[in-house]
Amino acid sequence: MRSTKAMVYNFVTSCFMFVCDHGLSSCLLLLMVAIFDLGFEILAFPCNQFGNQEPGTNEEIVQFACTRFKAEYPIFDKVTTFLDTRDEDM
């Protein structure tokens, strides 16, 4: 069995940091490229429980990531990171 290093990433499309072209989003993309070059696999897990930053459908999330960021890593369906019965829309 082969050991794999992974970076688990909470992908968001509606965060103010992803609106700008030179802020954290650019730094994060550079970090992800560097991590990928070191042999890490990048795993994106969207979640809508942090300020409603991921309101779209799973299909919209993948389209955004692949169009805007040229994502070539797996983007999983939305996850629930903590249980709260008030938050029915993952």
CYANA upper distance limits for C-alpha pairs under 8 A (distance plus 0.5 A):
  4 THR  CA     39 GLY  CA      8.48
  4 THR  CA     40 PHE  CA      7.51
  4 THR  CA     41 GLU  CA      7.81
  5 LYS  CA     39 GLY  CA      7.40
  5 LYS  CA     40 PHE  CA      5.28
  5 LYS  CA     41 GLU  CA      6.73
  6 ALA  CA     40 PHE  CA      5.45
  6 ALA  CA     41 GLU  CA      5.12
  6 ALA  CA     42 ILE  CA      6.24
  6 ALA  CA     43 LEU  CA      7.43
  7 MET  CA     35 ILE  CA      8.40
  7 MET  CA     40 PHE  CA      7.00
  7 MET  CA     41 GLU  CA      6.73
  7 MET  CA     42 ILE  CA      5.41
  7 MET  CA     43 LEU  CA      6.60
  8 VAL  CA     42 ILE  CA      6.75
  8 VAL  CA     43 LEU  CA      5.44
  8 VAL  CA     44 ALA  CA      6.60
  8 VAL  CA     45 PHE  CA      7.69
  9 TYR  CA     42 ILE  CA      7.64
  9 TYR  CA     43 LEU  CA      6.42
  9 TYR  CA     44 ALA  CA      5.19
  9 TYR  CA     45 PHE  CA      6.47
 10 ASN  CA     44 ALA  CA      6.36
 10 ASN  CA     45 PHE  CA      5.53
 10 ASN  CA     46 PRO  CA      5.81
 10 ASN  CA     47 CYS  CA      7.20
 11 PHE  CA     44 ALA  CA      6.12
 11 PHE  CA     45 PHE  CA      6.33
 11 PHE  CA     46 PRO  CA      5.19
 11 PHE  CA     47 CYS  CA      7.80
 12 VAL  CA     46 PRO  CA      6.53
 12 VAL  CA     47 CYS  CA      7.79
 12 VAL  CA     53 GLN  CA      6.29
 12 VAL  CA     54 GLU  CA      5.83
 13 THR  CA     18 PHE  CA      7.33
 13 THR  CA     53 GLN  CA      6.92
 13 THR  CA     54 GLU  CA      6.30
 13 THR  CA     61 ILE  CA      7.55
 13 THR  CA     64 PHE  CA      7.78
 13 THR  CA     65 ALA  CA      8.42
 14 SER  CA     18 PHE  CA      7.65
 14 SER  CA     19 VAL  CA      8.38
 14 SER  CA     52 ASN  CA      8.31
 14 SER  CA     53 GLN  CA      5.10
 14 SER  CA     54 GLU  CA      6.42
 14 SER  CA     55 PRO  CA      8.22
 15 CYS  CA     19 VAL  CA      7.55
 15 CYS  CA     53 GLN  CA      5.99
 16 PHE  CA     20 CYS  CA      7.83
 17 MET  CA     23 GLY  CA      7.06
 17 MET  CA     24 LEU  CA      6.47
 17 MET  CA     25 SER  CA      6.56
 18 PHE  CA     23 GLY  CA      8.38
 18 PHE  CA     24 LEU  CA      7.93
 18 PHE  CA     25 SER  CA      5.79
 20 CYS  CA     25 SER  CA      7.80
 21 ASP  CA     25 SER  CA      7.45
 21 ASP  CA     26 SER  CA      6.96
 22 HIS  CA     26 SER  CA      6.00
 22 HIS  CA     27 CYS  CA      8.31
 23 GLY  CA     27 CYS  CA      7.23
 24 LEU  CA     28 LEU  CA      6.40
 25 SER  CA     29 LEU  CA      6.67
 26 SER  CA     30 LEU  CA      6.79
 27 CYS  CA     31 LEU  CA      6.64
 28 LEU  CA     32 MET  CA      6.59
 29 LEU  CA     33 VAL  CA      6.77
 30 LEU  CA     34 ALA  CA      6.73
 31 LEU  CA     35 ILE  CA      6.56
 32 MET  CA     36 PHE  CA      6.50
 32 MET  CA     42 ILE  CA      7.93
 33 VAL  CA     37 ASP  CA      6.66
 34 ALA  CA     38 LEU  CA      6.89
 35 ILE  CA     39 GLY  CA      7.23
 35 ILE  CA     40 PHE  CA      6.10
 35 ILE  CA     41 GLU  CA      8.49
 36 PHE  CA     40 PHE  CA      5.34
 36 PHE  CA     41 GLU  CA      6.62
 36 PHE  CA     42 ILE  CA      7.44
 41 GLU  CA     73 TYR  CA      8.05
 42 ILE  CA     73 TYR  CA      6.32
 42 ILE  CA     74 PRO  CA      7.63
 43 LEU  CA     73 TYR  CA      6.90
 43 LEU  CA     74 PRO  CA      6.01
 43 LEU  CA     75 ILE  CA      6.90
 43 LEU  CA     76 PHE  CA      8.11
 44 ALA  CA     73 TYR  CA      7.88
 44 ALA  CA     74 PRO  CA      6.69
 44 ALA  CA     75 ILE  CA      5.18
 44 ALA  CA     76 PHE  CA      6.62
 45 PHE  CA     75 ILE  CA      6.65
 45 PHE  CA     76 PHE  CA      5.78
 45 PHE  CA     77 ASP  CA      7.24
 45 PHE  CA     78 LYS  CA      6.73
 45 PHE  CA     79 VAL  CA      6.98
 46 PRO  CA     54 GLU  CA      7.25
 46 PRO  CA     61 ILE  CA      8.41
 46 PRO  CA     75 ILE  CA      8.16
 46 PRO  CA     76 PHE  CA      7.54
 46 PRO  CA     77 ASP  CA      7.23
 46 PRO  CA     78 LYS  CA      5.27
 46 PRO  CA     79 VAL  CA      6.80
 47 CYS  CA     53 GLN  CA      8.29
 47 CYS  CA     54 GLU  CA      6.55
 47 CYS  CA     78 LYS  CA      5.64
 47 CYS  CA     79 VAL  CA      5.80
 47 CYS  CA     80 THR  CA      6.84
 47 CYS  CA     81 THR  CA      7.83
 47 CYS  CA     90 MET  CA      6.84
 48 ASN  CA     52 ASN  CA      5.55
 48 ASN  CA     53 GLN  CA      6.20
 48 ASN  CA     54 GLU  CA      5.05
 48 ASN  CA     55 PRO  CA      6.54
 48 ASN  CA     78 LYS  CA      7.94
 48 ASN  CA     80 THR  CA      8.43
 48 ASN  CA     89 ASP  CA      7.82
 48 ASN  CA     90 MET  CA      5.77
 49 GLN  CA     53 GLN  CA      8.13
 49 GLN  CA     80 THR  CA      7.81
 49 GLN  CA     81 THR  CA      8.08
 49 GLN  CA     87 ASP  CA      7.76
 49 GLN  CA     90 MET  CA      7.15
 54 GLU  CA     61 ILE  CA      8.41
 56 GLY  CA     60 GLU  CA      6.21
 56 GLY  CA     61 ILE  CA      6.71
 57 THR  CA     61 ILE  CA      6.75
 58 ASN  CA     62 VAL  CA      6.89
 58 ASN  CA     76 PHE  CA      8.48
 58 ASN  CA     77 ASP  CA      6.10
 58 ASN  CA     78 LYS  CA      7.15
 59 GLU  CA     63 GLN  CA      6.70
 60 GLU  CA     64 PHE  CA      6.57
 61 ILE  CA     65 ALA  CA      6.67
 62 VAL  CA     66 CYS  CA      6.52
 62 VAL  CA     75 ILE  CA      7.04
 63 GLN  CA     67 THR  CA      6.39
 64 PHE  CA     68 ARG  CA      6.10
 64 PHE  CA     69 PHE  CA      8.05
 65 ALA  CA     69 PHE  CA      5.72
 65 ALA  CA     70 LYS  CA      6.88
 65 ALA  CA     71 ALA  CA      6.00
 66 CYS  CA     70 LYS  CA      4.87
 66 CYS  CA     71 ALA  CA      5.11
 66 CYS  CA     72 GLU  CA      7.73
 67 THR  CA     71 ALA  CA      8.19
 78 LYS  CA     90 MET  CA      6.82
 79 VAL  CA     90 MET  CA      7.08
 80 THR  CA     90 MET  CA      6.62
 84 ASP  CA     88 GLU  CA      8.45
